C-alpha cells in the first residue's frame, strides 16, 4: 500500500491544507494518508484555536484516513524536536512509505543540501554561527545567516540560477525550516521513509490580512479574523472549502464528503486564544515564586530568561504581554511563548530528556480514523512496535512507568485545555477518560 504521512497542526485547517491532501493523492498516488497532529497546544507555544478532536474531525472529513497525536512535550517544542518526534512516530508505525510536507521552495534538492550542512556543521558554518550569536542574534537568525553564507560559497549553487534561491532558505520561510528538520530527522534515523514536498499554496505564512492577495487565507489571518469576530470559521471557511476553483486557489471543484455533519457532536466549537492563559500563567508564577522554584527546571528556560522573568513576576500582564516583557534580540517571541507554556503545563527539562531517551514517542495515541481505513488499521496492529492507545484507561496496562509519565503530560495538557473551554463557554465536555475516538 502507498501510505503517506503528514506532520501537521491544522491551527486552523485551511484551503492550503486541503490542497496538500488532494495533491498527495493526485501526485503521489496515496491510498492512505496518516496525520501526526499536535494536540491541544502547538509549536508556537500557544493553545490550539480549536481542540484536538474538532481538528481531527476536520482532517478526516477533508481527506485524512488516520489521525495520531504528537506527544505534548514535542508538539510544543522547537522545530528540531517537533520534526524528530513526528518522524519517530511514523517510523515506529512500520507502514508509512513517504513523508510529505509543504515548503516555500517546492523542491527537495536545496532543502536536502541545507540539511546536509546543518547535520555536518562544517567549520565555516560553525564560525559564522558563533559570530552571529556573539553579536546577540537569536539562534534561528544566526543559523539562517550561517547557512546562507555557506550555501552562497558553494560553487554548484552559484552556477545554478534555479537553485540560487536556496541561499535564503530560512529567512521568513517557516515551512522550509520544518522541511529541513524533517530531512535531518530522517537521515539521523536512517529511515526508510521517502521525503516528498509540495510547494505551499495560498497566502504567505505570516500574512494576517484575511483578504490580502495570494490565494487561501493563512492560518495567522484566520486566527486573527476568528479572534475579532470577523468570520464564523465553520460557516465561512470550512463549509466553503469545496468552492475553491483553479482560478481562485488551485483546488478542483469537488464536495467534501460529509462536511455538513462536521459540527455535530464532535466537541466544543469555542475558540481558545493565548490570552485565555493569562490567569493561569500569573497564578502559576506567583506559586512558583512563593515556593522559590528554580525556573530553569522547566523546558526552554535558560538562566538568562529565567532571571528576567523572576525580576518581573509582579509586573502582571496578559500572556502575550508577558512574552513582550521578556522579548530581546536573543529570545524570539515563539521561544519565550514556548517557555511560558512549558511552565504552565509543568513540562520540565527532565521530562523532555526522558521522552528523548524513549525515542520521542513511547506510544501511539489514535485520535480518529475513517471507517474505510480498516485495512490500514489492521496492518498497523501487526507492524507497529509501540503500544496503540485508543482508550485512555488502557494506558496504565500497556505502558511502563516512563511511558506513562510522558502520556500523563498529554492528559494534563488536554484537561487544562478543557478547563479553558469550560471557563469560556460554560459547557462541560467529555474528559480524556470518557471521550471516544473520532470515527467517520
C-alpha positions in Angstrom: 0.0 0.0 0.0 1.1 3.6 -0.7 0.8 5.2 2.7 2.0 8.8 3.2 2.4 10.7 6.4 1.9 14.4 7.1 3.0 16.2 10.3 0.6 19.0 11.0 -1.1 21.3 13.4 -4.1 22.4 11.4 -4.3 25.6 13.6 -6.8 26.0 12.0 -7.3 23.9 8.9 -7.5 26.0 5.7 -7.5 25.8 1.9 -3.8 25.2 1.6 -4.1 22.1 3.8 -6.9 20.8 1.7 -4.8 21.4 -1.4 -1.9 19.4 0.1 -4.1 16.4 0.9 -5.6 16.3 -2.6 -2.2 16.7 -4.2 -0.8 13.9 -2.1 -3.4 11.6 -3.6 -3.2 13.0 -7.2 0.6 13.4 -7.4 1.9 10.6 -5.3 -1.0 8.1 -5.5 -1.5 7.7 -1.8 -4.0 5.1 -0.8 -4.0 6.2 2.8 -2.9 9.5 4.4 -1.8 9.4 8.1 -1.6 12.6 10.0 0.6 13.1 13.1 -1.1 16.2 14.7 -0.3 18.4 17.6 -2.9 18.0 20.4 -4.4 20.9 22.3 -1.2 23.0 22.4 1.0 23.9 19.4 4.6 24.7 18.5 4.2 28.5 18.7 3.8 28.0 22.5 0.0 28.6 22.4 -3.2 26.7 22.8 -4.6 25.5 19.5 -7.5 27.6 18.4 -9.9 24.6 18.4 -9.4 21.4 20.4 -7.7 18.3 19.0 -11.0 16.4 18.5 -12.5 19.2 16.4 -9.4 19.5 14.3 -9.2 15.7 14.0 -12.8 15.6 12.6 -12.0 18.3 10.1 -8.9 16.4 8.9 -10.8 13.2 8.5 -13.7 14.9 6.6 -11.3 16.6 4.2 -9.0 13.7 3.2 -7.1 12.1 6.1 -7.6 8.5 6.9 -6.0 8.3 10.3 -5.0 11.0 12.8 -2.5 10.4 15.6 -1.4 12.7 18.4 2.1 14.1 18.8 3.1 14.0 22.5 2.7 17.4 24.0 6.4 17.6 25.1 7.4 17.8 21.4 4.2 19.3 19.9 5.2 22.4 21.9 8.9 22.2 21.1 11.2 24.0 18.7 11.4 22.9 15.0 14.1 20.3 15.5 12.4 18.3 18.3 8.9 18.8 16.7 10.2 17.2 13.5 12.1 14.5 15.2 9.0 13.4 17.2 6.8 13.3 14.1 9.4 11.3 12.1 9.9 8.9 15.0 6.2 8.3 15.2 5.9 7.4 11.6 9.0 5.2 11.7 7.5 3.2 14.6 4.3 2.6 12.7 6.2 0.4 10.2 3.8 1.1 7.3 4.4 4.7 6.2 6.2 4.9 2.9 6.5 8.6 2.4 6.6 11.8 4.5 5.1 14.8 2.6 5.5 18.4 3.8 4.7 21.8 2.3 7.6 24.1 1.5 8.2 27.5 0.1 10.6 26.1 -2.4 8.6 23.1 -3.6 11.9 21.4 -4.4 13.7 18.8 -2.2 17.2 19.4 -3.6 18.1 22.7 -1.9 16.4 21.6 1.3 18.4 18.4 1.3 21.7 20.3 0.7 20.8 22.6 3.6 20.0 19.6 5.8 23.5 18.1 5.0 25.2 21.3 6.1 23.2 21.5 9.3 24.0 17.9 10.1 27.7 18.1 9.4 28.2 21.7 10.6 31.4 22.4 8.6 33.9 24.7 10.2 32.9 27.7 8.1 29.3 27.2 9.3 30.3 27.0 12.9 32.5 30.1 12.7 29.7 32.3 11.2 27.1 30.9 13.7 29.3 31.7 16.7 30.0 35.2 15.4 26.3 35.9 14.9 25.4 34.5 18.4 28.1 36.7 20.0 26.6 39.7 18.3 23.3 39.0 20.1 21.3 37.4 17.2 18.8 34.7 18.2 19.8 31.2 17.4 17.3 30.8 14.4 18.6 34.1 12.9 22.2 33.1 13.4 21.6 29.7 11.9 19.9 31.2 8.9 22.8 33.6 8.3 25.4 30.9 8.6 23.6 28.5 6.3 23.1 31.2 3.7 26.8 32.1 3.7 27.9 28.5 3.3 25.4 27.8 0.5 26.4 31.0 -1.3 30.0 30.0 -1.2 29.3 26.6 -2.7 30.3 26.6 -6.5 27.4 24.4 -7.6 24.9 26.8 -6.1 26.4 29.9 -7.8 26.4 28.2 -11.2 22.8 27.0 -11.0 20.4 30.0 -11.1 17.3 27.9 -10.4 18.8 26.8 -7.1 20.4 30.1 -6.0 17.3 30.9 -4.1 18.5 28.2 -1.6 20.9 30.8 -0.1 17.8 32.3 1.6 16.2 29.1 2.6 15.5 30.0 6.2 14.5 33.7 6.0 10.8 34.1 6.6 10.3 30.5 5.3 8.8 28.5 8.2 7.8 25.6 6.0 11.3 25.3 4.6 12.7 25.3 8.1 10.5 22.5 9.2 11.2 20.6 5.9 14.9 20.8 6.6 14.3 19.4 10.1 12.2 16.6 8.7 15.1 15.7 6.3 17.6 15.9 9.2 15.4 13.6 11.3 15.0 11.0 8.6 18.8 10.9 8.0 19.7 10.7 11.6 17.4 7.7 12.0 18.4 6.1 8.7 14.7 5.9 8.0 13.3 4.1 5.0 10.6 6.7 4.6 10.9 8.8 1.4 10.6 12.6 1.8 8.2 14.4 -0.5 7.4 18.1 -0.8 4.7 20.2 -2.3 5.0 23.9 -2.8 3.0 25.7 -0.2 -0.2 27.2 -1.7 -2.0 30.3 -0.5 -1.0 33.5 1.3 2.4 34.0 2.9 2.7 32.1 6.3 3.0 35.4 8.2 0.1 37.2 6.4 -2.5 38.4 8.8 -4.9 40.2 6.4 -7.7 37.8 5.5 -8.3 39.5 2.2 -4.7 40.0 1.1 -3.6 38.7 -2.3 -2.0 35.3 -2.5 -4.9 32.8 -2.5 -6.1 30.8 0.5 -6.0 32.8 3.8 -3.1 31.9 6.0 -3.6 30.3 9.4 -2.4 33.5 11.0 -5.0 35.5 9.1 -7.8 33.1 10.0 -6.8 33.1 13.7 -6.9 36.9 13.7 -10.3 37.0 11.9 -11.8 34.5 14.3 -10.5 36.4 17.3 -12.0 39.7 16.0 -15.3 38.0 15.2 -14.8 38.9 11.5 -15.7 35.4 10.4 -17.6 32.3 11.5 -14.8 29.8 10.8 -17.1 26.8 10.4 -19.7 28.6 8.3 -17.4 30.9 6.3 -14.3 28.7 5.8 -14.9 25.0 6.3 -18.3 24.9 4.5 -16.8 26.9 1.6 -13.6 25.0 1.0 -15.2 22.9 -1.7 -16.0 26.1 -3.6 -12.3 26.9 -4.5 -11.6 26.6 -8.2 -8.3 26.8 -10.2 -8.9 30.5 -10.7 -9.3 31.2 -7.0 -6.9 28.9 -5.4 -5.9 25.8 -7.4 -8.5 23.4 -6.0 -10.8 21.4 -8.2 -14.5 21.9 -7.7 -15.4 18.9 -5.6 -17.6 18.5 -2.5 -16.0 17.5 0.8 -17.7 14.3 1.8 -19.8 14.6 5.0 -18.7 18.1 5.7 -22.2 19.1 6.7 -22.1 16.8 9.7 -18.8 18.2 10.9 -20.1 20.2 13.8 -22.5 17.5 15.1 -21.4 16.1 18.4 -17.6 16.4 18.0 -16.9 18.8 20.8 -17.0 22.4 21.9 -16.5 24.8 19.0 -15.5 27.7 21.2 -12.1 29.1 20.0 -9.3 29.4 22.5 -6.6 32.1 22.3 -3.2 32.8 24.0 -4.8 35.4 26.2 -7.1 32.8 27.7 -4.0 31.5 29.5 -3.4 34.8 31.3 -4.9 34.0 34.7 -3.3 30.5 34.8 0.1 31.9 34.0 0.0 34.7 36.6 -1.2 32.3 39.3 1.5 29.8 38.4 4.2 32.4 38.5 3.1 33.5 42.0 3.0 30.0 43.3 6.5 29.3 41.9 7.8 32.5 43.4 6.3 31.7 46.7 8.0 28.3 46.7 11.3 29.7 45.5 11.2 27.3 42.5 14.0 27.2 40.0 12.5 28.3 36.7 15.5 26.7 34.8 14.0 23.3 35.7 11.3 24.0 33.0 11.9 23.2 29.4 13.3 26.1 27.2 14.2 28.2 30.3 17.9 29.1 30.1 19.3 31.1 33.1 19.1 34.5 31.4 15.4 34.1 30.6 14.6 32.7 34.0 16.3 35.7 35.7 14.5 38.2 33.5 11.1 36.6 34.4 11.9 36.3 38.1 12.5 40.0 38.3 9.1 40.8 36.7 6.8 38.3 38.3 4.7 41.0 40.0 4.5 43.0 36.8 1.2 41.4 36.0 0.3 41.3 32.3 -1.6 39.2 29.8 0.0 36.0 28.4 1.2 37.9 25.3 2.1 40.9 27.4 4.4 38.6 29.4 6.1 37.5 26.2 6.6 41.1 25.2 8.1 41.9 28.6 10.8 39.2 28.1 11.5 39.5 24.4 15.0 40.5 23.4 17.2 40.2 20.3 18.4 36.8 21.6 15.0 35.4 22.6 12.3 35.3 19.9 8.5 35.6 20.6 8.0 31.9 19.9 10.9 30.8 22.1 9.5 32.8 25.1 6.0 31.7 24.4 7.1 28.0 24.4 9.0 28.5 27.7 6.0 30.1 29.4 3.7 27.3 28.1 6.0 24.7 29.4 5.9 26.4 32.8 2.1 26.3 32.7 2.0 22.6 31.6 4.7 21.6 34.0 7.0 20.3 31.3 10.5 20.1 32.7 13.9 19.6 31.1 13.9 16.2 32.7 10.6 15.3 31.1 11.9 16.2 27.7 15.2 14.3 28.3 13.2 11.2 29.4 11.0 11.4 26.3 14.0 11.7 24.1 15.5 8.7 25.8 12.3 6.8 24.9 12.9 7.7 21.3 10.5 10.7 21.4 7.3 8.6 21.0 6.8 5.8 23.5 3.2 5.1 22.4 0.8 5.8 19.5 -2.3 7.7 20.5 -5.1 7.4 18.0 -7.4 10.4 17.8 -9.6 9.4 14.9 -9.9 7.4 11.7 -12.2 6.8 8.8 -14.2 3.5 8.7 -12.9 3.0 5.2 -9.4 2.8 6.5 -10.0 -0.6 8.2 -7.3 -2.4 6.2 -4.8 0.3 7.3 -5.6 -0.2 11.0 -5.4 -4.0 10.6 -1.9 -3.7 9.1 -0.9 -1.1 11.8 -1.7 -3.5 14.6 0.8 -6.0 13.1 3.5 -3.6 12.1 3.7 -1.0 14.8 6.3 -1.7 17.5 4.7 0.7 20.1 1.6 0.4 22.2 -1.5 1.6 20.4 -3.8 3.6 22.6 -7.4 4.1 21.7 -8.8 4.2 25.2 -7.1 6.4 27.8 -7.9 3.9 30.6 -5.8 1.2 28.8 -2.6 3.3 29.0 -1.9 2.0 32.5 -1.9 -1.6 31.4 0.1 -1.1 28.2 2.7 1.5 29.2 5.7 1.1 31.5 6.4 3.7 34.2 8.4 6.0 32.0 6.0 5.9 29.1 3.1 6.5 31.4 4.8 9.6 32.8 5.1 11.1 29.3 1.5 10.1 28.5 0.2 11.8 31.6 1.7 15.1 30.4 -0.7 14.8 27.4 -3.6 14.1 29.7 -2.8 17.1 31.9 -2.5 19.4 28.8 -5.8 18.3 27.4 -7.6 18.6 30.8 -6.2 22.1 31.2 -7.5 23.0 27.7 -10.9 21.6 28.6 -10.9 23.8 31.7 -10.2 26.8 29.4 -13.2 25.8 27.3 -15.4 25.4 30.3 -14.4 28.8 31.7 -15.2 30.4 28.3 -18.4 28.6 27.3 -19.8 27.1 30.5 -20.1 23.7 28.8 -18.9 20.5 30.3 -17.3 18.3 27.7 -16.1 14.7 28.0 -12.7 14.4 29.5 -9.8 12.3 28.3 -11.2 9.2 30.0 -14.7 9.5 28.7 -14.1 11.0 25.2 -14.3 8.5 22.3 -12.0 8.3 19.3 -13.5 10.2 16.3 -14.8 7.7 13.7 -16.1 9.0 10.4 
